[in-house]
Structures are given as C-alpha cells and as structure tokens.
C-alpha cells in the first residue's frame, strides 16, 4: 500500500492504519440439541465421546455464533500445518469426518 501511495507523487501526506481484527469468542451449550446430535454421530462412528474444548485461533465460526447467533462446532479431518506451507490432511480421516457431519445433520433434524 505504501508503494502505491508513494508512486502517486501526491502533494500531501498519507497515513495508513490497519486495525487488528477482533472476533468475539464463543461457547457452545454442550447440552443443546445441536451438540447432542454431533455427540451421538461422533460416538456412533468412532465409538468414543468427543471432547468439547476451548481452542486458540479464529475462524468463520466466531462470526456465525457471535454475529449470526448460529450454533457452531469446529470439527474436521486430522492433519497438520493448517494454512501453512506443506499443509496436509490424513486421507483416512476424511470418510469418518464426512459420516459424522452427515449424521449430525440427520440427527439434528430428526429431533428438531
């Protein structure tokens, strides 16, 4: 941005300010129908209970929950290096994740 402004050869000074983004944190009600639907799908597929936990970082989930009031669970395949060079996903984790997500939706709409 600085190079572009300087290239304009303006007769004034220009300051650039970029406020840091802030996304509200959120909690999910682990007793809600939404969380229960996910928990049941997870258990049916993997034979264990999911762990609901605090995570560092931000995602669109922060916006969905805090601005849209849309309950959200962040869950996906195993892998490493999210949004980094050499990011990868463990292929064997894709089918169970897809099954859990699909069953979560089915469970939720059967209950709702």
N, C-alpha and C positions, 0 to 999 in steps of 0.2 A: 504494500500500500504506500509506503514511504517513497519508493522508487517512482511509482506512478505520479504521486503528487509533485515530487521534485522535477519530473520530466515536463510538467505543465508550465514551468517557469512563471509562476504566479507572483504578483506584486503584493503578497500578503503572507502571513504565517498560518500554518495549518497544524492543529494538534490532532493526534489520533488517540482515541480512548476506546478500549475494549473491556467492558465489564465482564468479570468472570461469570460464567453461567452458574445458576444455583437451581437445584432441583430438590424439592421437598422430599424428605424420607417418608417411608410408609410402612405400616404393619398390616398383615392380613389377619383376619379373625380365623384362627385355626379350627374353630367350631362351626364356621359357616357352611352352608350347603356347597358353596364353591370349593372350599378347602377339603371338605369331606369327599366330594366327588373325585378330586385329584388323589386324595389319600387312598381311597378304595381302588382306583385304577392302578395306582402305583403298587399297592400290595398284591393285587391280582396278577400283575405282570412280573414283578420282581420278588414277591414272597417276603417282603420286609416293609417296614413303615418308613415313609420319607421323613427327613429332618427339616423342619422349618427353622430357618436361621437368618440372622442379620448378615448382610453382605456389604462389603465396601464397594463403592462404584455407583455409577448411574446407568440407567437405560431408559428406554421409552416407557417402561413400567412406572417410573416416577411420575411421568406426566399423566399417563392413563389413570392412575389412582388418585393423585392429588388434585388434578385439574378436571378430570372427567368423571371421577367417582366410580371408575370401573375396577372391580377387584382383579388383581393380577398376581400370578405366581410366575417367577422366573425359573424356567427349567429347560434343560436341553441336553444334547449329547455330550459324552466325555471327550476330552481333547486338551490341548494346551495352546498357549500363545494367543489368546483372544485379541484380535485386532492388531497383531504384531506380525513381523516378518516370520515366515515359516509356521503360521497358524495351521493347526490340523484338527480333524475330528476323527475319533476312533469309529471306523465303519460299523463294527459290531454293536455299537451303542445306538445306532440310528433306528433300527426296527423296534426295539423296546420303547424308545422315547416316542416314536410315532404312535405306537399302540397305547401308551399311557395318555398321550394328549387326546387321541380319538376317543378312548374310553372315558376320559374325564368329561368330555363334552356330552357324550351319550348319557353318562350317569347324572350329570347336572340337569339335563333337560328332561330326564325321566322323573326327577324329584321335583323340579320347579313347576 
